[in-house]
Amino acid sequence: CYGSASPVGASTSIAAAQSAMPSGPVTFSKAWIEMIHRYLATAVGVLILVLALASWVERRRVSVSYLWPLATLVWVCLQGAFGALTVTMKLFPAIVTLHLLGGLGLLALLRAQSSGYALAAPGHPGPVELPGRLRWALVGVFALLWLQIALGGWVSTNYAVLACRDFPTCQGSWWPPMAVREGFTLWRELGRSHAGEAITFPALTAIHYVHRLMAYAVLAAMLWLAWRLWRVSGMRPGARALLLLAAWQFASGLSNVVLDWPLLAAVGHTGGAAAL
């Protein structure tokens, strides 16, 4: 942080940046938020390194492959690199979105290992057997969910949440003016088009509204999947959790729109995506 290990040592530089641009992005509180995120990320990296080493040492005794924690170690290193690029490339939207997806991918890897160790524990009844078609449906909904999270990340990293401030319409219309190609040009700077000009409002509208339209499809798919899982013996807790999370995502996403993007609703919406 300005060459120091914490905002305390960087206080002079932060104060100078804040004086030069009082309404700018540099504040002491934001510096602490950023650095605490880095400290936690470092701790997570150390714990994953310990997990990888312990799994290698105990590879003959544990039933879960040591390749999982090894892959997780590689993944968290890549995630750290994207975190650095997020800063050095000044919130480049594609990089920030990939950093978000990388964080959720890391969570998925750790959860897969957690489930593997739980299933291998003595006395565990084992996994619930699902019909083949239902397994494929689960994979399909999972893929849809990842696409929707990527679209949500693209909304957030382009600050397009407030392009539509009403619901269920957008700007009073069911099909507002949109510049889809401009909005979904992936490799460009924050707030700029590919040509370097300021991004247009119809482009931000397209980013927001495509995410909203996809949300309807994902919500319907999750409700259908929950209904199917409810009918399978042993899967009712999972179906109930899916319904609750779907309701949470709908409520937190709607709150972002109608309450002018409060920080608590934004964090809650991201947390709901992680839980899903």
C-alpha positions as CSV (number, residue, x, y, z in Angstrom):
1,C,0.0,0.0,0.0
2,Y,2.1,2.9,-1.3
3,G,5.2,0.9,-0.5
4,S,4.1,0.1,3.1
5,A,2.7,-3.1,4.7
6,S,-0.4,-1.3,6.0
7,P,-2.3,2.0,5.6
8,V,-0.7,3.1,8.8
9,G,2.7,3.4,7.2
10,A,1.1,4.8,4.0
11,S,-0.9,7.5,5.9
12,T,1.1,10.4,4.4
13,S,0.6,9.1,0.8
14,I,-3.1,8.4,1.4
15,A,-3.6,11.9,2.9
16,A,-1.9,13.5,-0.1
17,A,-4.0,11.6,-2.6
18,Q,-7.1,12.5,-0.7
19,S,-6.2,16.2,-0.6
20,A,-5.5,16.2,-4.3
21,M,-8.9,14.7,-5.1
22,P,-11.3,15.0,-2.1
23,S,-14.1,13.2,-3.9
24,G,-11.8,10.6,-5.4
25,P,-11.5,6.9,-4.7
26,V,-8.7,7.1,-2.2
27,T,-9.7,7.2,1.5
28,F,-8.3,5.7,4.7
29,S,-11.3,3.4,5.2
30,K,-11.1,2.0,1.6
31,A,-7.3,1.5,2.0
32,W,-8.0,-0.6,5.1
33,I,-10.8,-2.6,3.3
34,E,-8.3,-3.3,0.5
35,M,-5.5,-4.3,2.7
36,I,-7.6,-6.5,5.0
37,H,-8.7,-8.3,1.9
38,R,-5.1,-8.9,1.0
39,Y,-4.2,-10.1,4.5
40,L,-7.1,-12.6,4.4
41,A,-6.1,-13.7,0.9
42,T,-2.6,-14.3,2.1
43,A,-3.9,-16.4,5.0
44,V,-6.1,-18.4,2.7
45,G,-3.1,-19.1,0.4
46,V,-1.0,-20.3,3.4
47,L,-3.8,-22.6,4.6
48,I,-4.2,-24.1,1.0
49,L,-0.4,-24.6,0.9
50,V,-0.6,-26.5,4.3
51,L,-3.5,-28.5,2.9
52,A,-1.6,-29.5,-0.2
53,L,1.5,-30.5,1.8
54,A,-0.5,-32.5,4.3
55,S,-2.5,-34.3,1.6
56,W,0.8,-35.3,-0.1
57,V,2.3,-36.6,3.1
58,E,-0.9,-38.5,4.0
59,R,-1.7,-39.6,0.4
60,R,-1.6,-43.3,1.4
61,R,-3.9,-42.9,4.3
62,V,-6.7,-40.7,3.0
63,S,-9.1,-41.7,0.2
64,V,-9.4,-38.2,-1.3
65,S,-6.7,-37.6,-4.0
66,Y,-3.9,-35.2,-3.2
67,L,-4.4,-33.8,-6.8
68,W,-7.4,-31.8,-5.6
69,P,-5.5,-29.6,-3.1
70,L,-2.6,-29.4,-5.6
71,A,-5.0,-28.0,-8.2
72,T,-6.4,-25.7,-5.5
73,L,-2.9,-24.4,-4.8
74,V,-2.2,-23.6,-8.4
75,W,-5.7,-22.0,-8.6
76,V,-5.1,-19.7,-5.6
77,C,-1.8,-18.6,-7.1
78,L,-3.6,-17.6,-10.4
79,Q,-6.2,-15.9,-8.3
80,G,-3.5,-13.9,-6.6
81,A,-2.1,-12.9,-10.0
82,F,-5.6,-11.7,-11.1
83,G,-5.9,-9.7,-7.8
84,A,-2.6,-7.9,-8.6
85,L,-3.8,-7.2,-12.2
86,T,-7.1,-5.8,-10.8
87,V,-5.0,-3.1,-9.1
88,T,-2.3,-2.5,-11.7
89,M,-4.8,-2.4,-14.6
90,K,-7.0,0.0,-12.7
91,L,-10.2,-2.1,-12.4
92,F,-10.1,-3.3,-16.0
93,P,-13.7,-4.9,-16.2
94,A,-12.7,-8.2,-17.8
95,I,-9.9,-8.8,-15.2
96,V,-12.2,-7.8,-12.3
97,T,-14.9,-10.2,-13.5
98,L,-12.4,-13.0,-14.0
99,H,-11.1,-12.3,-10.4
100,L,-14.7,-12.7,-9.1
101,L,-15.2,-15.9,-11.0
102,G,-11.8,-17.2,-9.8
103,G,-12.8,-16.6,-6.2
104,L,-16.0,-18.5,-6.6
105,G,-14.1,-21.3,-8.5
106,L,-11.7,-21.5,-5.5
107,L,-14.7,-21.8,-3.2
108,A,-16.1,-24.6,-5.4
109,L,-12.7,-26.5,-5.3
110,L,-12.6,-26.3,-1.5
111,R,-16.2,-27.4,-1.2
112,A,-15.6,-30.4,-3.5
113,Q,-12.8,-31.5,-1.2
114,S,-14.8,-30.9,1.9
115,S,-17.6,-33.1,0.5
116,G,-15.1,-35.7,-0.5
117,Y,-13.6,-36.0,3.0
118,A,-17.1,-36.1,4.5
119,L,-18.2,-38.9,2.2
120,A,-15.0,-40.9,3.0
121,A,-15.6,-40.6,6.8
122,P,-16.4,-43.8,8.6
123,G,-20.1,-44.4,9.1
124,H,-21.2,-41.9,6.4
125,P,-24.2,-43.4,4.4
126,G,-22.7,-42.3,1.1
127,P,-24.0,-40.1,-1.7
128,V,-27.6,-40.0,-2.8
129,E,-28.0,-41.8,-6.1
130,L,-29.8,-39.5,-8.6
131,P,-31.4,-40.7,-11.9
132,G,-29.2,-40.1,-14.9
133,R,-31.5,-37.4,-16.4
134,L,-31.7,-35.5,-13.1
135,R,-27.9,-35.6,-12.8
136,W,-27.6,-34.0,-16.3
137,A,-30.3,-31.5,-15.3
138,L,-28.2,-30.6,-12.3
139,V,-25.2,-30.0,-14.5
140,G,-27.2,-27.9,-16.9
141,V,-28.6,-25.6,-14.1
142,F,-25.1,-25.4,-12.6
143,A,-23.7,-24.2,-16.0
144,L,-26.6,-21.7,-16.3
145,L,-25.8,-20.4,-12.8
146,W,-22.1,-19.8,-13.7
147,L,-23.2,-17.9,-16.8
148,Q,-25.5,-15.7,-14.7
149,I,-22.8,-15.1,-12.2
150,A,-20.5,-14.0,-15.0
151,L,-23.2,-11.6,-16.3
152,G,-23.7,-10.3,-12.7
153,G,-20.0,-9.7,-12.4
154,W,-20.0,-7.8,-15.7
155,V,-22.8,-5.6,-14.4
156,S,-20.9,-4.9,-11.2
157,T,-17.5,-4.2,-12.8
158,N,-19.0,-1.8,-15.3
159,Y,-21.1,-0.1,-12.6
160,A,-24.3,-0.8,-14.6
161,V,-26.6,-1.6,-11.7
162,L,-28.3,1.8,-11.8
163,A,-28.9,1.8,-15.6
164,C,-32.3,0.4,-14.7
165,R,-33.9,1.9,-11.5
166,D,-37.3,0.4,-11.8
167,F,-38.8,-3.1,-11.8
168,P,-40.1,-5.1,-13.7
169,T,-39.6,-2.6,-16.5
170,C,-36.4,-0.8,-17.2
171,Q,-36.6,3.0,-17.8
172,G,-40.3,2.6,-18.0
173,S,-40.1,0.2,-20.9
174,W,-40.1,-3.6,-21.4
175,W,-37.4,-3.2,-24.0
176,P,-35.3,-0.1,-23.4
177,P,-32.8,1.3,-25.9
178,M,-29.7,-1.0,-25.7
179,A,-26.3,-1.2,-27.4
180,V,-25.5,-4.9,-26.8
181,R,-22.4,-5.1,-29.0
182,E,-20.8,-2.1,-27.2
183,G,-21.8,-3.3,-23.8
184,F,-20.4,-6.8,-24.3
185,T,-17.1,-5.8,-25.9
186,L,-15.0,-7.6,-23.3
187,W,-11.5,-6.1,-23.8
188,R,-11.7,-2.4,-22.9
189,E,-11.0,0.0,-20.1
190,L,-13.4,0.8,-17.4
191,G,-16.0,3.4,-18.6
192,R,-14.6,3.3,-22.1
193,S,-15.6,1.7,-25.4
194,H,-13.2,-0.4,-27.5
195,A,-12.4,2.8,-29.4
196,G,-11.4,4.6,-26.2
197,E,-14.5,6.9,-26.0
198,A,-16.8,7.1,-23.0
199,I,-19.2,4.2,-22.9
200,T,-22.8,5.1,-23.8
201,F,-25.8,4.7,-21.5
202,P,-27.5,2.3,-23.9
203,A,-24.5,0.0,-23.5
204,L,-24.8,0.1,-19.7
205,T,-28.5,-0.6,-20.1
206,A,-27.8,-3.7,-22.2
207,I,-25.3,-5.0,-19.6
208,H,-27.9,-4.6,-16.9
209,Y,-30.9,-5.9,-18.8
210,V,-29.3,-9.0,-20.2
211,H,-28.4,-10.0,-16.7
212,R,-32.0,-9.4,-15.6
213,L,-33.5,-11.4,-18.4
214,M,-31.1,-14.3,-17.7
215,A,-32.1,-14.1,-14.1
216,Y,-35.7,-15.0,-15.0
217,A,-34.5,-18.1,-16.9
218,V,-32.1,-19.2,-14.1
219,L,-34.8,-18.6,-11.4
220,A,-37.3,-20.8,-13.4
221,A,-34.6,-23.5,-13.8
222,M,-33.8,-23.5,-10.1
223,L,-37.5,-23.7,-9.1
224,W,-37.9,-26.6,-11.5
225,L,-34.8,-28.3,-10.2
226,A,-35.9,-27.9,-6.6
227,W,-39.2,-29.5,-7.4
228,R,-37.5,-32.5,-9.0
229,L,-35.1,-32.9,-6.1
230,W,-37.9,-32.6,-3.6
231,R,-39.3,-35.9,-5.0
232,V,-36.0,-37.8,-4.5
233,S,-35.5,-39.5,-1.1
234,G,-32.8,-37.8,0.9
235,M,-32.7,-34.7,-1.2
236,R,-35.4,-32.5,0.4
237,P,-32.8,-30.5,2.5
238,G,-31.0,-29.6,-0.7
239,A,-34.2,-28.7,-2.5
240,R,-35.2,-26.5,0.5
241,A,-31.8,-24.8,0.5
242,L,-32.1,-24.2,-3.3
243,L,-35.5,-22.5,-2.8
244,L,-34.3,-20.3,0.0
245,L,-31.3,-19.2,-1.9
246,A,-33.4,-18.5,-5.0
247,A,-35.7,-16.3,-2.9
248,W,-32.6,-14.6,-1.4
249,Q,-31.1,-13.8,-4.8
250,F,-34.4,-12.4,-6.1
251,A,-34.8,-10.2,-3.0
252,S,-31.2,-8.9,-2.8
253,G,-31.1,-8.3,-6.6
254,L,-34.4,-6.4,-6.5
255,S,-33.1,-4.4,-3.5
256,N,-30.0,-3.3,-5.6
257,V,-32.3,-1.9,-8.2
258,V,-35.1,-0.1,-6.3
259,L,-32.9,1.0,-3.3
260,D,-30.1,2.6,-5.5
261,W,-27.5,-0.1,-5.0
262,P,-26.9,-0.1,-1.2
263,L,-23.6,-1.8,-0.2
264,L,-25.3,-4.3,2.1
265,A,-27.6,-5.6,-0.7
266,A,-24.7,-5.7,-3.2
267,V,-22.6,-7.8,-0.8
268,G,-25.6,-10.0,0.1
269,H,-26.3,-10.6,-3.6
270,T,-22.6,-11.7,-4.2
271,G,-22.8,-13.9,-1.1
272,G,-26.0,-15.5,-2.3
273,A,-24.3,-16.3,-5.6
274,A,-21.4,-17.9,-3.7
275,A,-23.8,-20.0,-1.7
276,L,-25.6,-21.2,-4.8
